[in-house]
Amino acid sequence: DHYKSLKAVVSTQSTGESATLIVTGDFVELQRGWLVNVDGQKVVPKNRPNEEITITGRSSKFVLKFDGATLMMYVVVGTTQDAKGNELEERVVLYWDGYVSLTIQTPMSTRTCGMCGNNDGKASNDMRTRRKGMTTDPFVFGESWKIGRRCEVGVPAESVGEVCGERYSSVRQECEDIFSSGKLAQCGVDKEPYVAGCVYDECKGQFVPDLPPKCVVAKAYATVCEKGSWERGDDLPIFWDVEGWEGEVGCPTEGERFQPTLDTGCPQPTLEEELRGDY
């Protein structure tokens, strides 16, 4: 197998707090506020917007690029050839919103496991536990893939009915309106999981005031749409233009989200302080 030992680990409490990519001994952690920890060394992508940053680990090279709203990181895990015999890189790509949402893209030829499913194009068999059993219970599934002995015992999430109560119908309609409006409506990625997440998070009200739950979920959906989605059997991903979706549904713009997202993480240095090592 020419693929390296690769794992993607999302560390969470009520929401995602960090994501760690482990590739043959290299540890790269994406933290809140888009801060990056590479084997103990801090990298500050927000100081270099739209600039590619290459990190050389013990055995792999990681490329970072921050566009002002989403941090992209990729690592080459293998090569393949196109129909003309040209060699192409196969990459694992992570998109991190700096707050709670992580999107992972892998080559269609790459098998995954754990919380990522197995990448075989069949969503029905993704919830396989560490012991290879199947479950439909997200709590059982998540608990089976915990790593580390210091992890606290999980608590099953409340059902959406318990969280929303009498508000369920009105909140559901509000979320459906967001995903059926403007450019988000045109995106062909399945909307139902995002609508369900929107309902739960809106009722739970667990995010910071300047980052409304419904808008955080909508941003995650917009990222999947604009970064491309593969359908099994297609050679190329399908992209949808969703630029400006925020104004159509009344959500904070990229600029309005920047500082609140930054503030959810650890304090970060300015570029001058970073270059001086004053942090």
Buried (B, 14 or more C-beta within 10 A) or exposed (E): EEBBEBBBBBBBEEBBBBBBBBBEEBBBBBBBBBBBBBEEEBBBBBBBEEEEBEBEBEEBEBBBBBEEBBBBBBBBBBEEEEEEEEEEEBBBBBBBBBBBBBBBBBBBEBEBBBBBBEBEEEEEEBBBBEEEEEBEEEEBBBBBBBEEEEEEEEEEBEEBEEBBEEEBEEBBEBBBEBBEBBBBBEBEBEBEEBBBBBBBBBBBEBBEEBBBBBBBBBBBBBBBBBBBBBEEEEEEEEEBEBEEBBEBBEBBEBEBBBEBBBBBBEEBBEEEEBEEEEE
